Amino acid sequence: MSLPMPKDDLHPAADDRLIAALDVPNALEGLQLTGRIGDAVSFYKIGLGMLTGGGLALANELKREHGKRIFLDMKLFDISATVEAAVRGLAQFDLDFLTVQGDPAVVAAAKQGASGSDMKILAVTVLTSYDRGDLDDAQYRAGDIADIVLDRAGRAFDAGADGVIASPHEAAAIRALGNSTGKLIVTPGVRPAGADSGDQKRIATPASAIGDGADHIVVGRPIWTAQDPRAAAQAIVAELP
């Protein structure tokens, strides 16, 4: 299902601090979208919504045939043996990032499964679509949401996580943690100035997320719903410090 990927020698190499989320139903639509974006993006996120629509096949094709970096966002959560086995199977696809839930036992199992590969394990702290009311409904412990994120991030780092997923609101505080040295911070919930927040609640602009310590920002809807996704991606990169 290969499609030509347009080249544009007038623009420099893509800035891989931007990860474009391919939040479309299937691999064919994902490949068509990446064809429209071309060289403006070098790093793509493929999530759970595309898993049954050929997501792994798309990840493999983008990686092997088009030289893209791949972030597989599965947010795995299960008993340690199952997580370890699942991650070991996914590691064969030569992916760059994989998400698991930030519980220390899950993170440790995922790191064991990823051993021998270059795949980075990123621990989910608190979803960027959650606010304190959502945490109450889910029976999370009481307290400020930022404090919970920091606690989960610190514990995930101690368990061996290569990085964490957190909202831009917590990026600076996570970067200040004593055990964050050399760790990645990846922030969803990033919206260009003036963009609709959609289902995200803890959001920030690309510039502020990077400025506060994020290594990568994840942007989906503002790119794939744009009339010109390539131009939308380039505009986001232009905002980065």
QUIBEL-V551228 format. One line per field, one symbol per residue. psi: psi as a letter, one per 20 degrees, with the letter a starting at -180 (. if undefined). A space follows every 50 residues. Layout:
# QUIBEL-V551228
psi->???
This chain:
# QUIBEL-V551228
psi->kpqqoqqniiqrqqojhpoppmlrhrhghghgghhhhcjipipqppahhj gikkghggggghghhjkqqpoonilqoaqghggggghhhhhijlrgqpqr qjpghggggghghipirjppopppepqiiqahhhhghjkrqqrphhhggg ghgghgghijqiaqprqhhigghghiqhjipjqqopoakppqpiqpicjq hnrrrgghgghjiqhqqppegigiiqhnhghgghhghhiq.
